[in-house]
Amino acid sequence: MNSMSLTTLELGTTTVDGAAIEALSAQLRGTVLTEGDAAYDEARSIWNAMIDRRPGLIVRCTGASDVINAVNFARENRLLVAVRGGGHNIAGSAVCDGGLVIDLSPIKSVRVDAAVQRAWVEPGATLADVDKETQAFGLVVPTGINSTTGIAGLTLGGGFGWITRKFGLTLDNLLSADVVTADGKLLRASLTENPDLFWGLRGGGGNFGVVTAFEFQLHQFGPQVLSGLVVHPFADAENVLREYRAALEEAPDELTCWVVMRQAPPLPFLPAEWHGKEVLVLAMCYCGDLQEGEKATQRLRAIGTPIADVVGPNPFTGWQQGFDPLLTPGARNYWKSHDFTELSDSAVAVVTEAISRLPGPECEIFIGHVGGVAGHVAADATAFPQRSSHYVMNVHARWREPAIDQACIDWARGLYEAARPYAAGTAYVNFMPEDEVDRVEAAYGGNYQRLLEIKLRYDPLNLFRMNQNLRLVETQRAA
């Protein structure tokens, strides 16, 4: 740690004595990194390559005691704090300029008790870590679709994917959490212990503290699922989307089908003449008996005249990683999203028109079909409120060259604005980029005021503000 040789270190607008940093380092089982250390650049790099921030200190934690020491140090020195789990958040909130990053990525154990169907997961674990451990016992917790995503941020913001319709959101399966709050205390949050904090953690993001352990309910599942892709020419998109929408009206909770619209990557099962051309992909997963899955997917697979149909039995852990090659770290990313209660003809027209203006070969539009069990939960039962949204659209601008930043961002924003009249008005906080601070209140709707009250109780000074922040807390406190 270079800070050992420093008399002072400038951390944003704060000057910290080098001896204080040395004392912090001595308290830790983990390590403290500063600029110039060999691991510094790796530790500050995150999934979205548009985010290039240089923290003053990075505390690489190995357990809850390191987190407590880091939180106390940040509070006492009035430092800007970022908390890194998997580093996958689109807004880049895992890292800050000049302040202190609490890096949880080394803390990543997953422990399963198959007898009671519970898993205890540390915050540095990825979805792949969780899936591999739970599936070894024929169990699962519902998560997302990119296995390199961190379990912590996913859970705190919501968490939906291929088996959400059957088993609920990731946060719906959270039984308890250990949380280091802004005053440096380690609290347990559950339905019976600090229930207000537990309510806020289930959807309120990182606004209330640093979670050092998650306890999840598990479900019997797998190891095989019926899953795969049906690829259509984009010229048929409007008809495919209309029939897709109709088919899902009678879909069982076991069936999930998402839409991806983009230029076709060079997938081995696609004829070479389709590589680089616009396609519409129906990506589906049935979480139940394989023969029942064949029946349940029949109507979706009968739509139109597809280029390829590669739906079949797959290991669930493999299907969970199926989109990883298209979502690797190192690309520049900007997202805009909407929730829809219905996929109207007008919304379909807006979306399909946007594909004619794709600014790059990696840009795409996802439409996720949710609902099911996740939609049976009351809107005020957790901080996550959008239980009536039937579809989630993510406009995913992804590219490599900084020279086309504005073109890709403008494309995503243009589609977002065009689709706004047909959307529900809510938002999924895990899909919100850093420039959407004005959407936070709408994202939480009727739950926003209660979230503010919990924020004032557990983090009145807004120490944890590198997130989709409850910013009005500062205004209310001043008043």
C-alpha positions as CSV (number, residue, x, y, z in Angstrom):
1,M,0.0,0.0,0.0
2,N,1.6,3.2,-1.2
3,S,-0.2,5.2,1.5
4,M,2.2,3.8,4.1
5,S,4.9,6.2,2.8
6,L,2.5,9.2,2.6
7,T,2.1,11.9,5.2
8,T,-1.3,12.8,3.9
9,L,-3.6,11.6,1.1
10,E,-6.2,13.7,-0.8
11,L,-9.5,11.8,-0.9
12,G,-11.8,14.0,-3.0
13,T,-12.3,17.2,-1.0
14,T,-10.9,15.6,2.2
15,T,-7.3,15.3,3.3
16,V,-6.6,12.2,5.4
17,D,-3.5,11.7,7.5
18,G,-1.3,8.9,6.3
19,A,-1.1,7.5,9.8
20,A,-4.9,7.1,9.9
21,I,-4.8,5.1,6.7
22,E,-2.0,3.0,8.1
23,A,-4.1,2.4,11.3
24,L,-7.0,1.3,9.1
25,S,-4.9,-1.1,7.2
26,A,-3.7,-2.6,10.5
27,Q,-7.3,-3.3,11.6
28,L,-8.1,-5.3,8.5
29,R,-7.8,-8.9,7.4
30,G,-8.1,-7.6,3.9
31,T,-6.0,-5.0,2.1
32,V,-6.0,-1.3,1.3
33,L,-5.1,-0.2,-2.2
34,T,-4.2,3.3,-3.4
35,E,-3.3,4.5,-6.9
36,G,0.0,3.0,-8.0
37,D,-0.5,-0.3,-6.2
38,A,-0.3,-3.3,-8.6
39,A,-3.9,-4.4,-8.1
40,Y,-5.4,-0.9,-8.1
41,D,-6.5,-0.7,-11.8
42,E,-8.0,-4.2,-11.7
43,A,-9.9,-3.3,-8.5
44,R,-11.4,-0.1,-9.9
45,S,-12.4,-1.7,-13.3
46,I,-16.1,-2.7,-13.6
47,W,-18.3,-4.3,-16.2
48,N,-19.4,-1.1,-18.0
49,A,-16.3,0.3,-19.7
50,M,-17.8,3.8,-19.9
51,I,-17.1,4.1,-16.2
52,D,-13.5,5.1,-15.5
53,R,-13.3,6.4,-12.0
54,R,-10.3,6.7,-9.7
55,P,-11.0,6.1,-6.0
56,G,-8.6,7.4,-3.4
57,L,-8.8,4.2,-1.4
58,I,-10.0,0.7,-2.1
59,V,-10.6,-1.6,0.9
60,R,-10.7,-5.2,-0.3
61,C,-12.7,-6.8,2.5
62,T,-12.5,-10.4,3.6
63,G,-15.3,-10.4,6.1
64,A,-17.9,-8.3,8.1
65,S,-15.2,-6.9,10.4
66,D,-13.4,-5.3,7.5
67,V,-16.7,-3.8,6.3
68,I,-17.3,-2.3,9.7
69,N,-13.9,-0.8,9.9
70,A,-14.2,0.6,6.3
71,V,-17.6,2.2,7.1
72,N,-16.4,3.7,10.3
73,F,-13.3,5.2,8.6
74,A,-15.4,6.6,5.8
75,R,-18.0,8.2,8.2
76,E,-15.4,9.6,10.5
77,N,-13.4,11.2,7.6
78,R,-16.6,12.2,5.7
79,L,-15.5,10.4,2.6
80,L,-17.6,9.6,-0.5
81,V,-18.3,5.8,-0.3
82,A,-19.0,3.3,-3.1
83,V,-19.8,-0.4,-2.4
84,R,-18.7,-3.0,-4.9
85,G,-20.2,-6.5,-5.1
86,G,-20.0,-7.9,-8.6
87,G,-19.3,-4.5,-10.2
88,H,-22.0,-5.1,-12.8
89,N,-24.3,-2.2,-12.2
90,I,-25.0,-0.2,-15.4
91,A,-24.7,3.1,-13.5
92,G,-21.2,2.3,-12.3
93,S,-22.1,2.9,-8.7
94,A,-19.6,0.3,-7.5
95,V,-16.8,2.8,-7.9
96,C,-16.3,6.5,-7.1
97,D,-13.8,9.3,-7.9
98,G,-11.6,10.3,-5.0
99,G,-13.5,8.5,-2.2
100,L,-13.4,5.1,-0.7
101,V,-14.6,1.9,-2.4
102,I,-15.7,-1.0,-0.1
103,D,-14.8,-3.9,-2.3
104,L,-16.8,-7.1,-1.3
105,S,-15.7,-9.2,-4.3
106,P,-13.3,-11.3,-2.3
107,I,-16.1,-12.4,0.1
108,K,-17.9,-14.9,-2.1
109,S,-18.7,-18.2,-0.3
110,V,-22.0,-20.0,-0.9
111,R,-23.2,-22.5,1.7
112,V,-26.2,-24.7,1.1
113,D,-28.3,-26.6,3.7
114,A,-30.2,-29.0,1.5
115,A,-32.3,-30.4,4.4
116,V,-33.9,-27.0,5.1
117,Q,-33.5,-25.7,1.5
118,R,-31.6,-22.6,2.6
119,A,-28.5,-21.0,1.2
120,W,-26.2,-18.5,2.9
121,V,-24.5,-16.3,0.3
122,E,-21.7,-13.7,0.7
123,P,-22.0,-10.5,-1.2
124,G,-19.1,-11.0,-3.6
125,A,-20.6,-14.1,-5.1
126,T,-21.8,-14.0,-8.7
127,L,-24.9,-15.7,-10.1
128,A,-22.7,-18.5,-11.5
129,D,-21.2,-19.1,-8.0
130,V,-24.8,-19.4,-6.6
131,D,-26.1,-21.6,-9.4
132,K,-23.2,-24.0,-9.3
133,E,-23.4,-24.6,-5.5
134,T,-27.2,-24.8,-5.3
135,Q,-27.6,-27.0,-8.4
136,A,-25.2,-29.5,-6.9
137,F,-28.1,-30.3,-4.5
138,G,-30.9,-30.0,-7.1
139,L,-31.9,-26.6,-5.7
140,V,-32.1,-23.1,-7.0
141,V,-32.8,-19.5,-6.1
142,P,-34.2,-17.4,-8.9
143,T,-31.7,-14.9,-10.2
144,G,-30.9,-13.0,-13.5
145,I,-29.7,-14.0,-16.9
146,N,-26.0,-13.0,-17.0
147,S,-24.0,-15.3,-14.7
148,T,-21.2,-12.8,-14.1
149,T,-23.7,-10.4,-12.3
150,G,-23.2,-10.0,-8.6
151,I,-25.9,-11.5,-6.3
152,A,-25.8,-8.5,-4.0
153,G,-26.8,-5.7,-6.3
154,L,-29.2,-8.0,-8.2
155,T,-31.1,-8.9,-5.0
156,L,-31.2,-5.5,-3.4
157,G,-32.7,-4.0,-6.6
158,G,-35.1,-6.8,-7.5
159,G,-33.7,-9.7,-9.5
160,F,-35.7,-11.4,-12.3
161,G,-34.8,-14.0,-14.9
162,W,-35.8,-17.3,-16.4
163,I,-37.6,-18.8,-13.4
164,T,-39.0,-15.7,-11.8
165,R,-42.6,-16.5,-13.0
166,K,-42.4,-19.8,-11.1
167,F,-40.5,-18.8,-8.0
168,G,-40.7,-15.0,-7.7
169,L,-38.1,-12.3,-7.7
170,T,-34.7,-12.9,-6.1
171,L,-35.7,-10.5,-3.3
172,D,-38.9,-12.5,-2.8
173,N,-36.7,-15.4,-1.8
174,L,-34.6,-13.4,0.7
175,L,-35.2,-14.6,4.2
176,S,-32.7,-12.5,6.1
177,A,-29.6,-10.3,5.6
178,D,-26.7,-9.2,7.8
179,V,-26.2,-5.4,7.3
180,V,-23.5,-3.0,8.3
181,T,-25.3,0.3,8.8
182,A,-23.9,3.8,8.6
183,D,-23.1,3.9,12.3
184,G,-20.9,0.8,11.9
185,K,-23.3,-1.6,13.6
186,L,-23.9,-5.1,12.2
187,L,-27.6,-5.8,12.2
188,R,-29.7,-8.8,11.2
189,A,-32.7,-7.9,9.1
190,S,-35.7,-10.3,8.6
191,L,-39.4,-10.4,9.0
192,T,-38.9,-10.5,12.8
193,E,-35.7,-8.6,13.3
194,N,-35.5,-5.0,12.2
195,P,-38.4,-5.6,9.8
196,D,-38.5,-2.1,8.5
197,L,-34.9,-2.4,7.3
198,F,-35.7,-5.8,5.8
199,W,-38.6,-4.3,3.9
200,G,-36.3,-1.5,2.5
201,L,-33.6,-3.9,1.5
202,R,-35.9,-5.8,-0.7
203,G,-35.9,-3.4,-3.6
204,G,-34.4,-0.2,-2.0
205,G,-30.9,-1.0,-3.3
206,G,-27.8,0.0,-1.4
207,N,-29.4,3.0,0.4
208,F,-29.4,1.6,3.9
209,G,-26.1,-0.2,4.5
210,V,-23.6,-2.8,3.3
211,V,-25.0,-6.4,3.2
212,T,-22.4,-8.9,4.3
213,A,-24.5,-12.0,4.1
214,F,-27.8,-13.1,2.4
215,E,-30.0,-16.0,3.5
216,F,-32.2,-17.4,0.7
217,Q,-35.1,-19.8,0.4
218,L,-34.3,-22.5,-2.1
219,H,-36.5,-24.6,-4.4
220,Q,-36.2,-28.0,-5.9
221,F,-35.3,-27.6,-9.5
222,G,-33.2,-28.9,-12.4
223,P,-30.7,-30.0,-13.3
224,Q,-32.2,-30.1,-16.8
225,V,-34.6,-27.5,-18.3
226,L,-36.2,-27.2,-21.7
227,S,-34.7,-24.0,-23.1
228,G,-33.3,-22.4,-26.1
229,L,-33.7,-19.9,-29.0
230,V,-36.1,-19.5,-31.9
231,V,-34.7,-17.1,-34.4
232,H,-36.9,-15.1,-36.9
233,P,-36.1,-12.7,-39.7
234,F,-36.7,-9.2,-38.5
235,A,-38.9,-8.6,-41.5
236,D,-41.5,-10.7,-39.7
237,A,-41.1,-8.9,-36.3
238,E,-44.5,-7.2,-36.0
239,N,-46.4,-10.4,-36.8
240,V,-44.1,-12.5,-34.5
241,L,-44.6,-10.0,-31.6
242,R,-48.4,-10.0,-32.0
243,E,-48.5,-13.8,-31.9
244,Y,-45.9,-13.9,-29.1
245,R,-48.1,-11.5,-27.0
246,A,-51.2,-13.7,-27.6
247,A,-49.4,-16.9,-26.8
248,L,-48.2,-15.5,-23.4
249,E,-51.8,-14.7,-22.4
250,E,-52.3,-18.4,-21.6
251,A,-48.7,-19.3,-20.7
252,P,-48.3,-21.2,-17.4
253,D,-46.0,-19.8,-14.7
254,E,-43.4,-22.4,-15.6
255,L,-42.9,-20.8,-19.0
256,T,-40.9,-17.7,-19.6
257,C,-40.2,-16.3,-23.1
258,W,-38.1,-13.1,-23.7
259,V,-37.6,-11.2,-27.0
260,V,-34.2,-10.1,-28.2
261,M,-33.9,-7.9,-31.3
262,R,-30.5,-7.1,-32.8
263,Q,-28.1,-8.0,-35.6
264,A,-27.4,-11.7,-35.5
265,P,-24.1,-12.7,-34.0
266,P,-22.1,-15.5,-35.7
267,L,-23.9,-18.3,-33.7
268,P,-22.9,-21.7,-35.0
269,F,-26.5,-22.8,-35.6
270,L,-27.3,-19.8,-37.8
271,P,-26.6,-19.9,-41.6
272,A,-23.7,-17.7,-42.4
273,E,-25.8,-15.5,-44.6
274,W,-27.8,-14.3,-41.6
275,H,-24.7,-13.2,-39.6
276,G,-24.9,-9.5,-39.1
277,K,-28.5,-9.2,-40.3
278,E,-31.4,-8.0,-38.1
279,V,-33.2,-10.8,-36.4
280,L,-35.9,-11.3,-33.7
281,V,-35.1,-14.0,-31.2
282,L,-37.6,-15.7,-28.9
283,A,-35.5,-17.0,-25.9
284,M,-37.5,-19.4,-23.8
285,C,-37.2,-21.6,-20.7
286,Y,-39.7,-24.0,-19.2
287,C,-39.0,-24.9,-15.5
288,G,-40.9,-28.1,-15.1
289,D,-41.3,-31.5,-16.7
290,L,-39.6,-31.7,-20.1
291,Q,-42.5,-33.3,-21.9
292,E,-44.9,-30.7,-20.4
293,G,-42.4,-28.1,-21.6
294,E,-42.7,-29.4,-25.2
295,K,-46.4,-28.9,-25.0
296,A,-46.2,-25.5,-23.3
297,T,-43.7,-24.1,-25.9
298,Q,-45.5,-25.5,-28.9
299,R,-47.6,-22.4,-29.7
300,L,-44.5,-20.1,-29.4
301,R,-42.4,-22.3,-31.6
302,A,-45.2,-22.5,-34.2
303,I,-45.1,-18.8,-34.9
304,G,-44.0,-17.8,-38.4
305,T,-41.2,-19.4,-40.3
306,P,-38.1,-19.3,-38.1
307,I,-34.5,-19.4,-39.4
308,A,-33.6,-21.7,-36.6
309,D,-35.2,-23.5,-33.6
310,V,-32.7,-24.8,-31.0
311,V,-35.0,-25.3,-28.1
312,G,-34.2,-28.5,-26.2
313,P,-33.1,-30.0,-22.9
314,N,-30.1,-28.2,-21.4
315,P,-28.4,-28.1,-18.0
316,F,-29.8,-25.1,-16.1
317,T,-26.3,-23.9,-15.2
318,G,-25.4,-23.9,-18.9
319,W,-28.6,-22.0,-19.9
320,Q,-27.9,-19.4,-17.2
321,Q,-24.6,-18.7,-18.9
322,G,-26.1,-18.8,-22.4
323,F,-26.0,-15.0,-22.9
324,D,-22.6,-14.4,-21.2
325,P,-20.7,-14.3,-24.5
326,L,-22.8,-11.3,-25.6
327,L,-22.4,-9.5,-22.3
328,T,-18.7,-9.7,-21.5
329,P,-16.9,-7.0,-19.6
330,G,-15.0,-4.3,-21.4
331,A,-17.7,-2.8,-23.7
332,R,-19.3,0.6,-23.4
333,N,-22.9,0.3,-22.3
334,Y,-25.9,2.6,-21.9
335,W,-29.4,1.4,-21.0
336,K,-32.9,2.9,-21.0
337,S,-35.9,0.9,-19.9
338,H,-39.6,0.9,-19.5
339,D,-42.2,-1.3,-17.7
340,F,-45.3,-2.1,-19.6
341,T,-48.6,-3.5,-18.3
342,E,-49.3,-4.6,-21.9
343,L,-47.4,-4.8,-25.1
344,S,-49.7,-2.6,-27.3
345,D,-49.6,-2.4,-31.0
346,S,-48.3,1.1,-30.7
347,A,-45.4,0.0,-28.5
348,V,-44.6,-2.8,-30.9
349,A,-44.5,-0.3,-33.8
350,V,-42.1,2.0,-31.9
351,V,-39.7,-0.8,-31.0
352,T,-39.6,-2.4,-34.4
353,E,-39.0,1.0,-36.1
354,A,-35.9,1.5,-33.8
355,I,-34.2,-1.6,-35.0
356,S,-33.9,-0.1,-38.5
357,R,-31.6,2.5,-36.8
358,L,-29.3,0.3,-34.8
359,P,-26.1,2.3,-34.2
360,G,-23.9,-0.7,-33.8
361,P,-23.8,-4.5,-34.1
362,E,-23.9,-5.1,-30.4
363,C,-26.9,-2.8,-29.7
364,E,-30.1,-4.6,-28.9
365,I,-33.6,-4.5,-27.4
366,F,-34.7,-6.9,-24.7
367,I,-38.4,-7.5,-23.8
368,G,-38.7,-9.6,-20.7
369,H,-42.0,-11.3,-19.8
370,V,-42.5,-11.3,-16.0
371,G,-45.6,-11.6,-13.8
372,G,-46.5,-15.0,-12.6
373,V,-45.7,-15.6,-9.0
374,A,-43.8,-12.3,-8.8
375,G,-47.0,-10.5,-9.8
376,H,-49.0,-12.1,-7.0
377,V,-47.1,-10.1,-4.3
378,A,-48.8,-6.9,-3.0
379,A,-47.1,-3.7,-4.3
380,D,-46.4,-2.5,-0.7
381,A,-45.2,-5.9,0.7
382,T,-41.6,-5.0,-0.3
383,A,-39.9,-1.9,-1.4
384,F,-40.0,-3.2,-5.0
385,P,-43.4,-2.0,-6.2
386,Q,-44.0,-2.8,-9.8
387,R,-45.8,-6.1,-9.4
388,S,-48.4,-5.4,-12.1
389,S,-45.9,-4.8,-14.9
390,H,-46.2,-7.7,-17.4
391,Y,-43.2,-6.8,-19.5
392,V,-39.9,-5.0,-19.0
393,M,-38.1,-3.5,-22.0
394,N,-34.4,-2.8,-21.8
395,V,-32.9,-0.7,-24.6
396,H,-29.3,-1.9,-24.4
397,A,-26.9,0.3,-26.3
398,R,-23.5,-1.5,-26.4
399,W,-20.4,-0.6,-28.4
400,R,-16.6,-0.4,-28.3
401,E,-15.5,2.9,-29.8
402,P,-15.7,6.1,-27.8
403,A,-16.2,8.0,-31.0
404,I,-19.8,6.7,-31.3
405,D,-20.8,7.3,-27.7
406,Q,-23.3,10.0,-28.5
407,A,-24.8,8.2,-31.4
408,C,-25.5,5.1,-29.2
409,I,-26.8,7.1,-26.3
410,D,-29.0,9.2,-28.5
411,W,-30.5,6.0,-30.1
412,A,-31.4,4.6,-26.7
413,R,-32.8,7.9,-25.4
414,G,-34.8,8.3,-28.6
415,L,-36.5,4.9,-28.3
416,Y,-37.1,5.5,-24.7
417,E,-38.9,8.8,-25.4
418,A,-40.9,7.3,-28.3
419,A,-42.1,4.4,-26.1
420,R,-42.9,6.5,-23.0
421,P,-46.7,7.2,-23.9
422,Y,-47.3,3.4,-23.8
423,A,-45.3,2.6,-20.7
424,A,-46.4,2.1,-17.1
425,G,-44.3,4.9,-15.8
426,T,-42.3,2.8,-13.3
427,A,-38.8,1.6,-13.7
428,Y,-36.5,-1.3,-12.6
429,V,-33.8,0.4,-10.6
430,N,-31.1,-2.1,-11.7
431,F,-31.6,-1.0,-15.3
432,M,-31.3,2.7,-14.6
433,P,-28.1,4.5,-15.8
434,E,-26.4,7.2,-13.7
435,D,-28.2,10.1,-15.4
436,E,-31.7,9.0,-14.3
437,V,-31.7,10.4,-10.8
438,D,-35.0,12.1,-11.7
439,R,-36.7,8.7,-12.1
440,V,-36.0,7.3,-8.6
441,E,-39.2,8.6,-7.0
442,A,-41.4,7.3,-9.9
443,A,-39.6,3.9,-9.7
444,Y,-40.8,3.4,-6.2
445,G,-44.2,5.0,-6.6
446,G,-46.3,4.6,-3.4
447,N,-43.4,3.1,-1.5
448,Y,-41.2,6.1,-1.8
449,Q,-42.2,7.9,1.3
450,R,-41.7,4.8,3.5
451,L,-38.3,4.4,1.9
452,L,-37.4,7.9,2.9
453,E,-38.4,7.3,6.5
454,I,-36.2,4.2,6.7
455,K,-33.3,6.1,5.0
456,L,-33.6,8.8,7.7
457,R,-33.6,6.2,10.4
458,Y,-30.5,4.1,9.2
459,D,-28.5,6.6,7.2
460,P,-29.5,10.2,8.1
461,L,-26.3,11.7,6.7
462,N,-26.7,9.8,3.4
463,L,-23.3,8.1,3.7
464,F,-24.5,5.5,1.2
465,R,-25.4,7.6,-1.8
466,M,-23.5,5.9,-4.7
467,N,-26.7,4.1,-5.8
468,Q,-30.2,5.0,-7.1
469,N,-30.3,7.4,-4.2
470,L,-33.2,8.6,-2.1
471,R,-31.9,12.1,-2.6
472,L,-34.8,14.0,-1.1
473,V,-33.6,12.7,2.3
474,E,-31.2,15.7,2.4
475,T,-33.9,18.2,1.7
476,Q,-36.2,16.7,4.3
477,R,-33.4,16.6,6.9
478,A,-32.5,20.3,6.2
479,A,-36.2,21.3,6.6
